[in-house]
Amino acid sequence: MSTRSLRTSFSQGLAFLRDHPQVWVTAGTGMIICASFIGIAYRFGSIAEHAQEEVITVRVGSILDTFVLFAPDTLAHPEVLRGHIHALREQNPTIDSFSIVAPHGSNGWRVFISDNGAKEGSVTEQVSPVLRLAYGDPVHAYTIETTEQGERYFTTARAIVASTGRVEAVAVTTQQLAESDRNIAASLVLSYYVLGGILLLSMVLFFRHARILDFARLYQKQLEIDEMKDSFLGMASHELKSPLTVIRGYIEYLQEGTLDEGTKKEFLRRIAFSADELRQLVDDILDVSRIEMGRLRFSVDRVLPHEVCEEVATMFSDEVAKKQLTLTVDIPESVRVCAVQVDRGRLKQVLVNLTSNAIKYTRQGYVRIQLREEADRIALVVQDSGIGMTAAEREKLFNKFYRIETDETKAIAGTGLGLWITKYMIEHMQGTISVESIKGEGSRFVVTTNRDPSP
């Protein structure tokens, strides 16, 4: 697989995880469950191992405590002691060796009796720490852990004290831990297998739950889409009927042939205005379709924004005059030479949408189009003295199909698509759009685009 293919697969994987956050939750939950089970299994294993060691230590300590009670009286009878040792070995399979050692000379120790007769009489000068402990404290049994050839052993020692209080010998046992370790290891392995099965089942259930969540979200989204479609169809039908009714009515007047030239021109102007409304509605619907299918194209070029502003202002001169509004274009001389990198047609469409909305929602006062420089960007501002918006209304302003529905706006035509399309186009031309508004005081839309650095 090529590096490019790997990068593509990695990018697709990141996109999938970004679009499906429940996968992170599922994976994280699974990891927590796995870590918890492993921790619990390890903890129980450690507890079991410690408990097993304690049992062995206590049992052997108890055996030696009993053994040393009668051992002083039988030290003179080795065969009797040897018989007792063999009997204890048979009753306690974990005891690997059992012997009685006594001090020999100044530093040595001699094996007095052993379950392995070959060792009896042997002398060693290497004194085990456990022998020193038992010899120094004849009241208690002492145990230390040793390792031989990879296997663990416990060595336990208990002093044999004569009736005179003198330590005559030390009983020493070696207990195998291999069998205990194997049992604990087998239990741990079984626990891990059970853990694996539980974890696998949990992951299956979690992923199934994640898919159910996906289906639930998709179902909810589909319901929202259906609701929006119904709302849009009703709204579009109304918006289409209104200009068509106007056009048809004026055409019927014109067909009568009784109107003077001035009235005809006014009726034709109104027909043209209604036709423009129809065209704008159809364009919005087509743009939405293109955006949804990813087919909205942009042809970015060097554009002088002041030209676009002046064109749009001219387009709306009749409409603002009819509403007795003031439409001004404020462009400093220093900005007239500034260019931006955008699609000219799309920028004009954006400005038409913003200016049209400003005129629609302004009953009296002004609409102002401004251009200004902001570092390496150019800001296009459309401001009005209209009805304004609340903070809650501003939050939803750029949502698809959203329209402010109040007593003040119910008579104003619109589909709720213009600002959604506007935001999409501005952002896809590497620009930004923001709005400032106060209820009853007007609104101010600011669009920024990249400045063309070329002279």
C-alpha positions as CSV (number, residue, x, y, z in Angstrom):
1,M,0.0,0.0,0.0
2,S,1.4,3.4,-1.0
3,T,2.0,6.3,1.4
4,R,-0.8,8.2,-0.3
5,S,-3.2,5.4,0.3
6,L,-2.2,5.1,3.9
7,R,-2.8,8.9,4.4
8,T,-6.1,8.6,2.7
9,S,-7.2,5.7,4.9
10,F,-6.0,7.5,8.0
11,S,-7.9,10.6,7.0
12,Q,-11.0,8.6,6.4
13,G,-10.6,6.9,9.7
14,L,-10.3,10.2,11.5
15,A,-13.3,11.6,9.7
16,F,-15.3,8.5,10.7
17,L,-14.4,8.9,14.4
18,R,-15.2,12.6,14.2
19,D,-18.6,11.9,12.7
20,H,-19.3,9.0,15.1
21,P,-18.2,10.2,18.6
22,Q,-20.2,7.2,20.2
23,V,-17.4,5.0,18.9
24,W,-15.0,6.8,21.2
25,V,-17.4,6.3,24.1
26,T,-17.8,2.6,23.3
27,A,-14.0,2.0,22.9
28,G,-13.2,4.0,26.0
29,T,-15.9,2.1,28.0
30,G,-14.5,-1.2,26.7
31,M,-11.0,-0.2,27.7
32,I,-12.1,0.8,31.2
33,I,-14.0,-2.5,31.6
34,C,-10.9,-4.5,30.3
35,A,-8.5,-2.6,32.6
36,S,-10.9,-3.1,35.5
37,F,-11.2,-6.8,35.0
38,I,-7.4,-7.2,34.6
39,G,-6.8,-5.2,37.7
40,I,-9.4,-7.2,39.7
41,A,-8.0,-10.5,38.4
42,Y,-4.5,-9.5,39.2
43,R,-5.6,-8.3,42.6
44,F,-7.5,-11.5,43.4
45,G,-4.5,-13.5,42.1
46,S,-2.2,-11.6,44.5
47,I,-4.6,-12.1,47.4
48,A,-4.9,-15.8,46.6
49,E,-1.2,-16.2,46.4
50,H,-0.6,-14.3,49.6
51,A,-3.4,-16.3,51.3
52,Q,-1.9,-19.6,50.1
53,E,1.5,-18.6,51.4
54,E,0.0,-17.7,54.7
55,V,-1.8,-21.0,54.9
56,I,1.4,-22.9,54.2
57,T,3.4,-20.8,56.7
58,V,0.8,-21.1,59.4
59,R,0.3,-24.9,58.8
60,V,4.0,-25.7,58.9
61,G,4.6,-23.4,61.8
62,S,1.8,-25.2,63.7
63,I,3.4,-28.6,62.8
64,L,6.8,-27.5,64.1
65,D,5.3,-26.0,67.2
66,T,3.8,-29.4,68.0
67,F,6.8,-31.3,66.8
68,V,9.3,-29.4,69.2
69,L,7.1,-30.2,72.2
70,F,8.0,-33.9,72.2
71,A,11.3,-33.7,70.2
72,P,13.6,-33.0,73.2
73,D,12.5,-36.2,74.9
74,T,13.2,-38.3,71.7
75,L,16.5,-36.7,70.5
76,A,18.2,-39.7,72.1
77,H,16.1,-42.0,69.9
78,P,16.7,-41.0,66.3
79,E,14.6,-43.8,64.8
80,V,11.5,-42.5,66.7
81,L,12.1,-39.0,65.4
82,R,12.7,-40.3,61.9
83,G,9.4,-42.1,62.0
84,H,7.6,-39.0,63.2
85,I,9.2,-37.0,60.4
86,H,8.2,-39.5,57.7
87,A,4.6,-39.5,59.1
88,L,4.5,-35.7,58.9
89,R,5.8,-35.8,55.3
90,E,3.1,-38.2,54.2
91,Q,0.4,-36.1,55.8
92,N,1.7,-32.8,54.3
93,P,2.8,-33.3,50.7
94,T,3.9,-29.6,50.4
95,I,6.8,-30.4,52.7
96,D,9.8,-31.1,50.5
97,S,12.3,-31.9,53.2
98,F,12.4,-32.2,57.0
99,S,15.6,-32.3,59.1
100,I,16.9,-31.6,62.5
101,V,20.2,-29.7,62.8
102,A,22.4,-29.0,65.8
103,P,25.3,-26.6,66.4
104,H,28.7,-28.2,65.6
105,G,31.8,-26.5,66.8
106,S,32.1,-22.7,66.9
107,N,30.4,-21.9,63.6
108,G,29.2,-25.1,61.9
109,W,26.0,-27.1,62.0
110,R,25.6,-30.8,61.7
111,V,22.5,-32.6,60.3
112,F,21.4,-34.8,63.1
113,I,18.3,-36.4,61.6
114,S,17.0,-36.0,58.0
115,D,14.2,-37.5,55.9
116,N,17.1,-38.0,53.5
117,G,19.3,-40.4,55.4
118,A,22.3,-39.6,53.1
119,K,22.6,-36.1,54.6
120,E,22.7,-37.2,58.2
121,G,26.0,-36.5,59.9
122,S,27.0,-33.9,57.2
123,V,28.4,-30.6,58.5
124,T,28.2,-27.2,57.0
125,E,29.7,-23.9,58.0
126,Q,27.2,-21.9,55.9
127,V,24.6,-20.8,58.4
128,S,21.2,-20.0,56.9
129,P,19.7,-16.7,58.2
130,V,16.5,-18.6,59.3
131,L,18.7,-20.9,61.5
132,R,20.2,-17.8,63.2
133,L,16.7,-16.4,63.8
134,A,15.3,-19.6,65.2
135,Y,18.3,-20.3,67.3
136,G,18.3,-16.7,68.7
137,D,14.6,-16.7,69.4
138,P,13.5,-20.2,70.5
139,V,9.9,-19.1,71.1
140,H,8.8,-18.6,67.5
141,A,9.0,-20.3,64.2
142,Y,10.6,-18.3,61.3
143,T,10.1,-18.6,57.5
144,I,12.1,-17.2,54.6
145,E,11.5,-17.5,50.8
146,T,14.2,-19.0,48.6
147,T,14.4,-19.8,44.9
148,E,16.0,-22.8,43.3
149,Q,16.0,-23.5,39.6
150,G,13.2,-21.1,39.0
151,E,10.9,-22.6,41.7
152,R,10.0,-20.9,45.0
153,Y,10.4,-22.6,48.4
154,F,9.7,-21.6,52.0
155,T,12.3,-22.6,54.6
156,T,10.9,-22.7,58.1
157,A,12.9,-23.2,61.3
158,R,11.9,-23.8,65.0
159,A,14.2,-24.3,67.9
160,I,14.0,-27.5,70.0
161,V,14.5,-26.4,73.6
162,A,15.4,-28.9,76.4
163,S,13.7,-28.8,79.8
164,T,16.7,-26.8,81.1
165,G,15.9,-24.0,78.6
166,R,18.9,-24.6,76.4
167,V,18.5,-24.9,72.7
168,E,19.7,-28.3,71.7
169,A,18.7,-28.4,68.0
170,V,16.7,-26.7,65.3
171,A,13.9,-28.4,63.2
172,V,14.0,-27.2,59.6
173,T,11.5,-27.8,56.8
174,T,11.4,-26.8,53.2
175,Q,8.0,-26.4,51.6
176,Q,7.4,-26.5,47.8
177,L,5.4,-23.6,46.4
178,A,5.5,-24.9,42.8
179,E,2.2,-26.7,43.0
180,S,0.6,-23.7,44.7
181,D,2.0,-21.3,42.0
182,R,0.8,-23.6,39.3
183,N,-2.7,-23.7,40.7
184,I,-2.9,-19.9,41.1
185,A,-1.4,-19.4,37.6
186,A,-4.0,-21.9,36.2
187,S,-6.8,-20.0,38.0
188,L,-5.5,-16.7,36.7
189,V,-5.3,-18.0,33.1
190,L,-8.9,-19.3,33.5
191,S,-9.9,-15.9,34.8
192,Y,-8.3,-14.2,31.8
193,Y,-10.1,-16.5,29.4
194,V,-13.4,-15.7,31.2
195,L,-12.4,-12.0,31.1
196,G,-11.8,-12.2,27.4
197,G,-15.2,-13.8,26.8
198,I,-16.9,-11.2,29.0
199,L,-15.0,-8.4,27.3
200,L,-15.8,-9.7,23.8
201,L,-19.5,-10.0,24.7
202,S,-19.4,-6.5,26.2
203,M,-17.8,-5.1,23.1
204,V,-20.4,-6.7,20.9
205,L,-23.2,-5.3,23.1
206,F,-21.5,-1.9,23.2
207,F,-21.1,-1.8,19.4
208,R,-24.7,-2.9,19.0
209,H,-25.7,-0.2,21.4
210,A,-23.7,2.3,19.3
211,R,-25.4,1.2,16.1
212,I,-28.8,1.5,17.9
213,L,-27.7,5.1,18.9
214,D,-26.8,5.7,15.2
215,F,-30.1,4.5,14.0
216,A,-31.9,6.6,16.6
217,R,-30.0,9.7,15.6
218,L,-30.6,8.9,11.9
219,Y,-34.3,8.4,12.6
220,Q,-34.5,11.7,14.6
221,K,-32.6,13.5,11.8
222,Q,-34.9,12.0,9.2
223,L,-37.9,13.2,11.2
224,E,-36.4,16.7,11.4
225,I,-35.7,16.6,7.6
226,D,-39.3,15.5,6.9
227,E,-40.6,18.2,9.1
228,M,-38.4,20.8,7.4
229,K,-39.4,19.5,4.0
230,D,-43.1,19.8,4.9
231,S,-42.5,23.3,6.2
232,F,-40.5,24.2,3.2
233,L,-43.0,22.9,0.7
234,G,-45.8,24.8,2.4
235,M,-43.6,27.9,2.5
236,A,-42.4,27.5,-1.1
237,S,-45.9,27.0,-2.4
238,H,-47.0,30.2,-0.7
239,E,-44.0,32.1,-2.0
240,L,-44.5,30.9,-5.5
241,K,-48.3,31.6,-5.5
242,S,-47.9,35.2,-4.3
243,P,-45.8,36.6,-7.2
244,L,-47.6,34.4,-9.7
245,T,-51.0,35.8,-8.6
246,V,-49.6,39.3,-8.9
247,I,-48.2,38.6,-12.4
248,R,-51.4,37.0,-13.6
249,G,-53.5,39.9,-12.2
250,Y,-51.5,42.6,-13.9
251,I,-51.4,40.6,-17.2
252,E,-55.2,40.4,-17.1
253,Y,-55.4,44.2,-16.7
254,L,-52.9,44.7,-19.6
255,Q,-55.0,42.4,-21.8
256,E,-58.0,44.6,-21.5
257,G,-56.2,47.3,-23.5
258,T,-57.9,50.2,-21.7
259,L,-54.9,51.4,-19.7
260,D,-52.9,54.5,-20.5
261,E,-49.1,54.2,-21.1
262,G,-48.1,55.4,-17.6
263,T,-50.3,52.7,-15.9
264,K,-49.0,50.1,-18.3
265,K,-45.4,50.9,-17.5
266,E,-46.1,50.7,-13.7
267,F,-47.9,47.3,-14.1
268,L,-45.0,46.0,-16.2
269,R,-42.6,47.2,-13.5
270,R,-44.5,45.3,-10.9
271,I,-44.6,42.2,-13.1
272,A,-40.9,42.4,-13.5
273,F,-40.4,42.8,-9.8
274,S,-42.6,39.7,-9.1
275,A,-40.7,37.8,-11.8
276,D,-37.5,38.7,-10.0
277,E,-38.9,37.3,-6.7
278,L,-39.8,34.1,-8.5
279,R,-36.3,33.9,-10.0
280,Q,-34.7,34.5,-6.6
281,L,-36.9,31.7,-5.1
282,V,-36.0,29.2,-7.8
283,D,-32.3,30.2,-7.6
284,D,-32.4,29.6,-3.8
285,I,-34.0,26.2,-4.3
286,L,-31.4,25.2,-7.0
287,D,-28.5,26.5,-4.8
288,V,-29.8,24.4,-1.9
289,S,-29.9,21.3,-4.2
290,R,-26.4,22.0,-5.5
291,I,-25.0,22.6,-1.9
292,E,-26.6,19.3,-0.7
293,M,-25.1,17.4,-3.6
294,G,-21.7,19.2,-3.3
295,R,-22.1,20.7,-6.8
296,L,-22.1,24.4,-6.1
297,R,-19.1,25.7,-8.0
298,F,-17.0,28.8,-7.3
299,S,-14.8,30.7,-9.8
300,V,-12.4,32.7,-7.7
301,D,-10.9,35.7,-9.4
302,R,-9.6,39.2,-8.6
303,V,-12.7,41.4,-7.9
304,L,-13.1,45.1,-7.0
305,P,-15.7,44.9,-4.2
306,H,-16.7,48.6,-4.6
307,E,-18.1,47.8,-8.1
308,V,-20.3,45.1,-6.7
309,C,-21.6,47.4,-3.9
310,E,-22.5,50.1,-6.4
311,E,-24.2,47.6,-8.7
312,V,-26.4,46.2,-5.9
313,A,-27.2,49.7,-4.7
314,T,-28.5,50.6,-8.1
315,M,-30.5,47.4,-8.3
316,F,-32.5,48.4,-5.1
317,S,-32.8,52.1,-5.8
318,D,-36.5,51.8,-6.9
319,E,-37.4,49.5,-4.0
320,V,-35.9,51.8,-1.3
321,A,-37.6,54.8,-2.9
322,K,-40.9,53.1,-2.8
323,K,-40.5,52.4,1.0
324,Q,-39.1,55.9,1.5
325,L,-35.9,54.6,2.9
326,T,-32.4,56.0,2.5
327,L,-29.8,53.7,0.8
328,T,-26.2,55.0,1.1
329,V,-23.0,53.5,-0.1
330,D,-19.9,54.4,2.0
331,I,-16.7,53.5,0.3
332,P,-13.5,55.4,1.3
333,E,-11.2,56.3,-1.6
334,S,-8.4,54.1,-0.2
335,V,-10.7,51.1,-0.4
336,R,-11.7,51.7,-4.0
337,V,-8.4,50.4,-5.2
338,C,-8.5,47.3,-3.0
339,A,-9.4,43.9,-4.6
340,V,-10.4,40.6,-3.1
341,Q,-10.1,37.0,-4.2
342,V,-13.7,35.7,-4.6
343,D,-16.3,34.5,-7.1
344,R,-17.8,37.8,-8.3
345,G,-21.2,36.4,-9.0
346,R,-21.4,34.7,-5.6
347,L,-20.2,37.9,-3.8
348,K,-22.9,39.8,-5.6
349,Q,-25.5,37.2,-4.6
350,V,-24.4,37.5,-1.0
351,L,-24.7,41.3,-1.0
352,V,-28.1,41.1,-2.8
353,N,-29.3,38.7,0.0
354,L,-28.1,41.0,2.8
355,T,-29.4,44.2,1.2
356,S,-32.7,42.6,0.3
357,N,-33.2,41.5,3.9
358,A,-32.2,44.8,5.3
359,I,-34.8,46.6,3.1
360,K,-37.5,44.0,3.9
361,Y,-37.1,44.3,7.7
362,T,-36.7,48.1,7.8
363,R,-39.9,50.2,7.9
364,Q,-38.3,53.6,8.1
365,G,-34.9,55.0,8.3
366,Y,-31.9,53.8,6.4
367,V,-29.9,51.0,4.8
368,R,-26.1,51.5,4.5
369,I,-23.5,49.5,2.6
370,Q,-20.0,50.1,3.7
371,L,-16.5,48.9,2.7
372,R,-13.5,49.1,5.0
373,E,-10.0,47.7,5.4
374,E,-9.1,45.3,8.2
375,A,-5.4,44.4,8.0
376,D,-5.1,41.9,5.2
377,R,-8.9,41.6,4.7
378,I,-11.7,43.7,3.4
379,A,-14.9,44.0,5.4
380,L,-18.3,44.5,3.7
381,V,-20.9,45.9,6.1
382,V,-24.7,46.1,5.5
383,Q,-26.4,48.0,8.3
384,D,-30.0,49.0,8.8
385,S,-32.3,50.7,11.2
386,G,-34.9,47.9,11.0
387,I,-36.7,45.8,13.6
388,G,-33.6,44.1,14.9
389,M,-33.3,40.7,16.6
390,T,-33.0,39.2,20.0
391,A,-30.0,37.1,21.1
392,A,-32.0,33.9,20.8
393,E,-33.0,34.8,17.2
394,R,-29.4,35.6,16.3
395,E,-28.3,32.2,17.4
396,K,-30.6,30.5,14.8
397,L,-30.3,33.1,12.1
398,F,-28.1,31.1,9.8
399,N,-30.0,27.8,10.1
400,K,-31.6,26.3,7.1
401,F,-35.3,27.3,6.7
402,Y,-35.2,29.5,9.8
403,R,-37.3,32.6,9.8
404,I,-38.1,35.0,12.6
405,E,-41.8,34.7,13.1
406,T,-43.4,37.6,15.0
407,D,-46.3,39.9,14.4
408,E,-43.8,42.3,12.7
409,T,-42.4,39.7,10.3
410,K,-45.4,37.4,9.4
411,A,-46.3,39.6,6.4
412,I,-42.7,39.6,5.0
413,A,-42.1,37.0,2.3
414,G,-39.1,34.6,2.6
415,T,-38.1,31.0,2.6
416,G,-35.5,31.0,5.4
417,L,-32.8,29.9,2.9
418,G,-31.1,33.1,1.9
419,L,-28.8,33.5,5.0
420,W,-28.0,29.8,5.1
421,I,-26.9,29.9,1.5
422,T,-25.0,33.2,2.1
423,K,-23.1,31.8,5.0
424,Y,-22.2,28.7,3.0
425,M,-20.9,30.7,0.1
426,I,-18.9,33.1,2.2
427,E,-17.2,30.4,4.2
428,H,-16.3,28.5,1.0
429,M,-14.6,31.6,-0.4
430,Q,-12.4,31.7,2.8
431,G,-14.5,34.5,4.3
432,T,-16.5,35.0,7.5
433,I,-19.9,36.5,8.3
434,S,-21.2,37.8,11.6
435,V,-24.2,39.8,12.8
436,E,-24.8,42.3,15.5
437,S,-28.3,43.3,16.3
438,I,-30.5,44.9,19.0
439,K,-34.2,44.4,19.1
440,G,-35.9,47.5,17.8
441,E,-32.6,49.2,16.9
442,G,-31.6,47.5,13.7
443,S,-29.0,45.0,12.5
444,R,-25.4,45.0,11.2
445,F,-24.0,42.2,9.0
446,V,-20.2,42.1,8.5
447,V,-18.7,40.0,5.8
448,T,-14.9,39.7,5.5
449,T,-12.9,38.3,2.6
450,N,-9.2,37.8,1.8
451,R,-7.6,40.9,0.2
452,D,-5.8,40.4,-3.1
453,P,-2.1,41.3,-2.4
454,S,-1.3,42.0,-6.0
455,P,-1.4,45.8,-7.0
